């Protein structure tokens, strides 16, 4: 159970009643504690009372009712009054509010439980002031609208119909003061790596930070205070800005921002690199020229522009046109060979250095020209050796045994190699079949084909292909079987 109270003290009202209620029931007198019976129950003295008037009767009636309530309160056993709440804890405190919590008491009493009353005692005051006008059924309260510098004690008591129980008092006083937030710097993502600018450009670093109250911010350059004549620094409530109108290479280095609040501080570093274009290579010379090729060599520049070189750009120009053409880009070695030069032309070469800012403003140019001479051609004929291509016939692919069906034309294949071209003779069972219309023989590019038109079982037998020329002869044969199809 939680509650929230806005503190608005008043002179009188329900708060005084709650304060009186929080003070608890009156303690029994020593006589009551000793005899075990209240004072009101002792026997009255034997005196004759005077006859009361009408006003006295009314006053006596009111005092009688109050006496009855007091007697009933005093007669309530101690178990009817709640015990003290447990674990009174300060949960949170700020510059204008606080939050406290506690646990219910071990004993709530037999009579009706009404809630809790929270009180505070300011430093130097004598009376406890109730925070809530009436008992509240919560175990956590937030008190707002407190003034800076307030210092007070807290206590809370449980209240029932029998009265307020003993209070639980906080051990340490609560001090309302300005909340101190430790300093913290948030470096933007683009500044977490080296911040690169060119000579003449502006440098504008805006670094946000946190801290309450406002912390003190200071900048250093390579461990020393920044030069106020070149560097402008402006610190606001939530950020610090470092500004350089025209950057120079001397502005490169490590910049450190320190944010300090009392005995706490936070630091952040930003690395700045101010670059410019590099110088051209120091020297260049033409090493050699042969055929359509030229070899060059140069030395690195003395000043790289405060940045690493990305390489060299090599260009060529022929003397006829004078136009420059790029041959190599971002080339890292300091020697190269230029090829595919045109015969009869003369060439000049130049080399640029390159870094992040671009190419050097000028280039190193060769002093001498590379002349590509026409090579002398001498014809040295070699003696011609005639080759003998004559060859006797030889079959590179023989005939293969074959089985076919009657009525369907079939073919036999083989290949022969010979020079001069051989004569091809086909035979069946050692008998030449040349001129028989049933057979058709073909020979092309050394491939010999015999087509048998609509064969019958009578055409079965051994077929031979014979090749002859002036150097010799060769033959191959195969068996053809014509099988009649089975009838059912």
C-alpha positions in Angstrom: 0.0 0.0 0.0 1.4 3.4 -1.0 0.3 6.9 -0.5 1.4 10.4 -1.5 1.1 13.5 0.6 1.7 17.1 -0.3 2.9 18.9 2.8 0.8 21.9 3.6 1.1 22.7 7.4 -1.8 24.6 9.0 -2.3 26.1 12.4 -5.1 23.9 13.5 -7.6 21.3 12.2 -7.6 17.6 11.8 -3.8 17.5 11.9 -3.9 18.4 15.6 -6.3 15.7 16.3 -4.2 13.2 14.5 -1.2 14.4 16.4 -3.0 13.9 19.7 -4.2 10.5 18.5 -0.6 9.6 17.5 0.6 10.3 21.0 -1.2 7.2 22.1 -3.5 6.5 25.1 -2.5 7.8 28.5 -0.2 5.5 30.4 -1.7 4.1 33.6 -0.6 5.8 36.8 1.7 4.3 39.3 -1.3 3.6 41.5 -3.1 1.7 38.7 0.0 -0.3 38.0 0.4 -1.2 41.7 -3.2 -2.0 42.6 -4.4 -3.3 39.3 -7.6 -1.1 39.4 -8.2 2.4 38.0 -8.5 5.4 40.1 -12.1 5.9 39.2 -13.1 2.6 40.7 -12.0 3.6 44.3 -14.8 4.1 46.8 -16.0 7.7 47.2 -15.9 9.6 50.5 -19.0 9.8 52.6 -19.9 13.5 52.0 -23.3 14.9 51.2 -23.3 16.6 47.9 -25.1 19.9 47.3 -28.1 19.8 45.1 -27.0 20.5 41.4 -28.5 23.3 39.3 -29.7 22.9 35.7 -26.5 24.1 34.1 -24.5 21.9 36.5 -26.5 18.9 35.4 -25.7 19.5 31.7 -22.0 20.0 32.5 -21.9 17.0 34.7 -23.6 15.0 31.9 -20.8 16.0 29.4 -18.0 15.4 31.8 -19.6 12.0 32.7 -19.4 10.9 29.0 -15.8 11.9 28.7 -15.0 10.1 32.0 -16.6 7.0 30.6 -14.5 7.1 27.4 -11.3 7.7 29.4 -12.1 4.9 31.8 -12.9 2.5 28.9 -9.6 3.5 27.2 -7.6 3.0 30.3 -9.3 -0.2 31.0 -8.3 -1.5 27.5 -5.6 -4.2 27.9 -2.2 -3.5 26.2 -2.9 -6.0 23.4 -5.7 -3.7 22.1 -3.1 -1.0 21.1 -1.0 -1.9 18.0 2.7 -2.5 18.3 5.3 -0.3 16.6 5.6 -0.6 12.8 8.7 -2.5 11.5 11.5 -1.6 9.2 10.9 2.1 8.8 13.1 2.9 5.7 13.9 6.0 3.6 13.3 4.7 0.0 14.2 7.9 -1.9 15.0 11.5 -1.3 15.4 14.4 -3.8 15.7 18.1 -3.7 11.9 18.6 -3.1 10.5 15.2 -1.9 11.1 12.0 0.0 9.6 8.5 0.1 9.5 6.3 3.2 8.1 2.8 3.7 7.6 0.5 6.6 6.2 -3.0 7.4 3.0 -3.6 9.4 3.4 -4.1 13.1 3.5 -7.6 14.6 0.3 -6.9 16.6 -2.6 -4.8 15.3 -4.8 -5.1 18.4 -8.2 -6.7 18.9 -10.1 -3.5 18.2 -10.6 -2.0 14.7 -7.3 -1.0 13.0 -7.5 2.5 11.5 -4.1 3.0 9.7 -0.8 4.8 10.2 0.2 8.4 11.1 3.5 9.7 9.8 5.1 12.6 11.7 8.2 14.7 11.3 10.3 16.8 13.7 12.3 19.6 12.1 15.8 20.4 13.3 15.5 22.8 16.2 11.7 22.3 16.7 10.2 20.7 19.8 6.9 19.3 18.5 6.2 16.6 16.0 4.1 17.7 13.1 1.8 15.1 11.5 2.1 14.7 7.7 -1.3 13.2 7.1 -4.5 14.7 8.6 -5.9 11.3 9.5 -4.6 7.7 9.6 -4.0 6.2 6.2 -4.1 2.5 5.3 -0.7 2.6 3.4 2.8 1.4 4.2 4.6 3.8 1.9 4.2 7.6 1.6 5.8 10.3 -0.5 6.0 13.8 0.9 6.4 16.6 -1.6 7.0 20.3 -1.7 9.9 20.2 0.8 12.4 23.0 0.9 16.1 22.7 0.2 18.1 22.6 3.4 15.3 21.0 5.5 16.5 18.5 8.1 14.1 16.5 10.2 13.5 13.2 11.9 10.6 10.8 11.0 8.4 8.5 12.9 5.3 6.5 12.2 2.7 4.9 14.5 -0.1 2.5 14.0 -3.5 3.6 15.2 -6.6 1.6 16.2 -9.8 2.4 18.0 -8.0 1.8 21.2 -5.5 4.5 20.3 -2.0 5.0 18.8 0.7 2.4 19.5 4.4 3.2 20.1 6.0 4.9 17.1 8.9 3.6 15.0 11.5 6.4 14.8 14.1 6.6 12.0 17.7 6.5 13.3 19.2 9.1 11.1 17.7 12.5 10.2 16.6 13.2 6.6 18.4 16.1 4.8 16.7 17.7 1.8 19.4 18.9 -0.5 20.2 19.3 -4.1 20.6 15.9 -5.9 24.1 15.3 -7.1 24.4 13.5 -10.4 27.9 12.2 -11.2 29.4 13.7 -14.3 29.3 11.6 -17.5 30.5 12.4 -21.0 28.8 11.0 -24.1 31.2 11.1 -27.1 29.3 11.1 -30.5 29.9 8.1 -32.7 31.8 10.0 -35.4 34.3 11.3 -32.9 35.2 7.9 -31.5 37.7 7.4 -34.3 40.3 9.8 -35.7 38.6 13.1 -36.8 40.2 14.1 -40.1 40.1 17.6 -41.5 42.0 19.4 -44.2 44.2 22.5 -43.8 42.0 25.6 -43.8 38.8 23.8 -42.8 36.9 24.5 -39.6 37.0 22.1 -36.6 33.8 22.1 -34.5 33.6 19.5 -31.7 30.4 19.4 -29.7 30.6 16.9 -26.8 27.4 16.5 -24.6 27.8 15.7 -20.9 25.6 15.1 -17.8 25.9 16.2 -14.2 24.0 18.0 -11.5 24.8 20.7 -10.5 26.5 22.0 -13.6 30.0 20.6 -13.6 33.2 22.4 -14.6 34.6 21.6 -18.1 38.1 22.0 -19.3 40.1 21.1 -22.5 43.7 20.1 -23.1 45.7 19.6 -26.2 48.4 16.9 -26.0 48.4 17.3 -22.2 48.6 21.1 -22.2 46.0 23.9 -22.0 44.6 24.8 -25.4 45.8 28.0 -27.1 43.0 30.5 -26.5 44.2 32.6 -29.5 43.5 29.7 -31.9 40.9 27.6 -30.1 37.5 28.8 -28.9 35.8 26.8 -26.1 32.2 27.4 -25.0 30.6 25.3 -22.2 26.8 25.2 -21.7 24.5 23.4 -19.3 24.7 20.1 -21.2 27.6 20.3 -23.7 31.0 21.8 -24.4 32.1 23.0 -27.8 35.6 23.3 -29.1 35.9 25.5 -32.3 38.9 26.2 -34.6 38.1 28.6 -37.5 41.0 27.6 -39.8 42.8 24.3 -39.0 46.5 24.0 -39.4 48.7 20.9 -39.2 49.9 22.0 -35.8 46.3 21.5 -34.5 46.6 17.7 -34.9 46.8 15.7 -31.8 44.9 14.4 -28.8 42.2 16.7 -27.3 41.0 15.7 -23.8 37.8 17.0 -22.2 37.6 16.8 -18.4 34.2 17.3 -16.6 34.7 17.8 -12.9 32.0 18.0 -10.1 33.3 18.3 -6.6 35.6 15.3 -6.1 34.2 13.4 -9.1 35.3 13.7 -12.8 34.9 12.2 -16.2 37.2 12.4 -19.2 37.0 11.8 -22.9 39.6 12.0 -25.7 39.2 13.0 -29.3 42.0 12.5 -31.9 42.2 15.1 -34.6 44.3 14.8 -37.8 44.7 17.9 -40.0 46.1 16.9 -43.5 47.0 18.4 -46.8 48.1 17.3 -50.2 51.5 15.6 -50.4 54.5 16.8 -52.3 55.5 15.0 -55.5 58.2 12.4 -55.6 61.6 13.9 -55.1 63.4 12.5 -58.2 62.5 10.3 -61.2 64.6 8.8 -63.9 64.3 6.6 -67.0 66.2 3.3 -66.3 65.9 1.5 -69.6 64.1 1.3 -72.9 63.8 -2.0 -74.9 61.3 -3.0 -77.5 58.0 -1.4 -76.7 58.8 -1.1 -72.9 60.3 1.5 -70.6 61.5 1.1 -67.0 61.1 4.0 -64.5 62.3 4.6 -60.9 61.5 7.4 -58.4 62.1 8.4 -54.8 59.2 9.0 -52.2 58.2 12.6 -51.4 59.8 14.3 -48.4 56.4 15.6 -47.1 53.4 13.2 -47.2 50.9 15.9 -46.1 50.6 14.5 -42.5 48.9 11.4 -43.8 49.8 8.0 -45.1 50.4 7.7 -48.9 47.7 5.8 -50.8 50.1 5.2 -53.7 51.4 6.9 -56.9 49.8 7.7 -60.2 52.0 7.2 -63.3 51.1 8.9 -66.6 52.7 8.9 -70.1 52.6 11.4 -73.0 53.9 11.0 -76.6 55.8 13.9 -78.2 53.4 14.1 -81.1 50.2 14.8 -79.2 51.5 16.0 -75.8 48.4 14.5 -74.1 48.8 12.7 -70.8 47.3 9.3 -70.2 47.1 7.5 -66.9 49.0 4.2 -66.9 49.0 3.2 -63.2 46.8 4.4 -60.3 47.5 4.0 -56.5 50.7 2.1 -57.4 52.8 1.4 -54.2 56.3 0.4 -55.4 58.8 3.0 -56.6 59.7 1.2 -59.8 57.6 0.2 -62.7 57.7 -1.0 -66.3 55.5 0.7 -68.9 54.6 -1.7 -71.8 52.7 -1.5 -75.1 54.4 1.6 -76.3 54.0 2.5 -80.0 56.9 1.9 -82.2 58.3 5.1 -83.7 57.0 7.4 -80.9 58.9 9.2 -78.1 57.4 9.3 -74.6 57.7 11.4 -71.5 56.6 10.1 -68.0 55.5 11.8 -64.8 54.5 10.5 -61.3 52.1 12.0 -58.8 51.9 11.3 -55.0 48.4 10.6 -53.5 47.0 10.6 -49.9 43.5 11.2 -48.4 43.4 14.8 -49.7 44.1 13.7 -53.3 47.0 14.0 -55.7 50.0 16.2 -55.2 49.7 19.6 -56.8 52.6 18.9 -59.2 54.4 15.8 -60.5 57.9 14.5 -61.0 58.6 14.4 -64.8 61.4 12.5 -66.6 64.0 14.7 -68.2 64.9 12.4 -71.1 62.5 10.9 -73.7 62.0 7.2 -74.2 62.4 6.6 -78.0 60.7 3.4 -79.2 62.9 2.3 -82.2 61.8 0.1 -85.0 63.4 -3.3 -84.7 65.4 -4.6 -87.7 63.8 -7.7 -89.3 66.2 -10.2 -90.9 64.8 -13.1 -92.9 66.6 -16.3 -92.2 64.9 -19.0 -94.3 65.3 -22.5 -93.1 65.8 -25.5 -95.3 62.5 -27.3 -96.2 62.4 -31.0 -95.4 59.7 -32.8 -97.4 57.9 -35.4 -95.5 56.8 -38.7 -97.0 53.1 -39.2 -96.3 52.8 -42.6 -98.3 51.2 -45.3 -96.1 49.9 -48.8 -96.7 46.2 -49.4 -95.8 45.4 -50.1 -92.2 42.0 -50.4 -90.6 41.6 -48.1 -87.6 38.1 -49.3 -86.8 37.3 -53.0 -87.7 33.9 -54.5 -88.7 31.7 -55.7 -85.8 29.5 -58.8 -85.8 25.9 -57.8 -86.4 22.4 -59.3 -86.0 19.4 -57.9 -87.8 15.7 -58.6 -88.6 14.5 -59.6 -92.0 12.9 -56.7 -94.1 14.8 -53.9 -92.3 17.8 -52.4 -94.0 21.1 -52.6 -92.1 24.6 -51.2 -92.4 28.1 -52.3 -91.7 30.9 -49.8 -90.8 34.7 -49.7 -90.7 37.4 -47.0 -91.1 40.7 -47.3 -93.0 43.8 -45.2 -93.2 46.1 -45.2 -96.3 48.0 -42.9 -98.7 47.4 -42.8 -101.6 43.6 -43.4 -101.3 43.0 -47.1 -101.3 40.5 -49.2 -103.4 37.7 -50.7 -101.3 36.3 -54.1 -102.2 33.3 -55.7 -100.3 32.9 -59.5 -100.3 30.3 -62.0 -98.9 31.7 -65.4 -98.0 34.9 -64.5 -100.0 32.9 -63.6 -103.1 32.9 -60.0 -104.4 29.4 -58.4 -104.3 30.3 -55.4 -106.4 27.5 -54.5 -108.9 24.8 -56.3 -106.9 21.8 -53.8 -106.5 20.9 -55.3 -103.1 24.1 -53.8 -101.7 25.3 -50.1 -101.7 28.9 -49.4 -100.8 30.1 -45.9 -99.7 33.6 -44.6 -98.8 34.2 -41.0 -97.5 37.1 -39.6 -95.5 38.3 -43.1 -94.7 34.9 -44.4 -93.4 33.6 -47.4 -95.4 29.9 -48.2 -95.3 28.0 -51.2 -96.7 24.2 -51.0 -96.8 22.2 -54.2 -97.2 18.7 -53.4 -98.4 15.8 -55.4 -96.8 17.9 -58.4 -95.9 16.6 -62.0 -95.6 17.9 -65.0 -93.9 19.7 -65.8 -97.2 21.9 -62.7 -96.7 23.4 -64.1 -93.5 27.2 -64.9 -93.8 30.7 -63.5 -93.4 31.3 -60.0 -94.9 34.8 -58.8 -95.7 36.0 -55.3 -96.5 39.3 -55.2 -98.4 41.5 -52.0 -99.0 44.4 -52.0 -101.5 46.8 -49.5 -102.8 50.3 -49.5 -104.3 51.9 -50.1 -100.9 49.8 -53.0 -99.8 46.4 -54.2 -98.7 44.4 -55.0 -95.6 41.1 -56.5 -94.8 38.6 -57.0 -92.0 35.5 -59.2 -91.7 32.5 -59.8 -89.6 29.5 -62.1 -89.3 26.0 -60.9 -90.2 23.1 -63.0 -88.9 19.5 -62.3 -90.2 17.0 -63.9 -87.8 13.4 -64.4 -88.7 11.0 -63.0 -86.1 9.1 -65.6 -84.0 5.5 -66.2 -85.0 2.7 -67.2 -82.6 
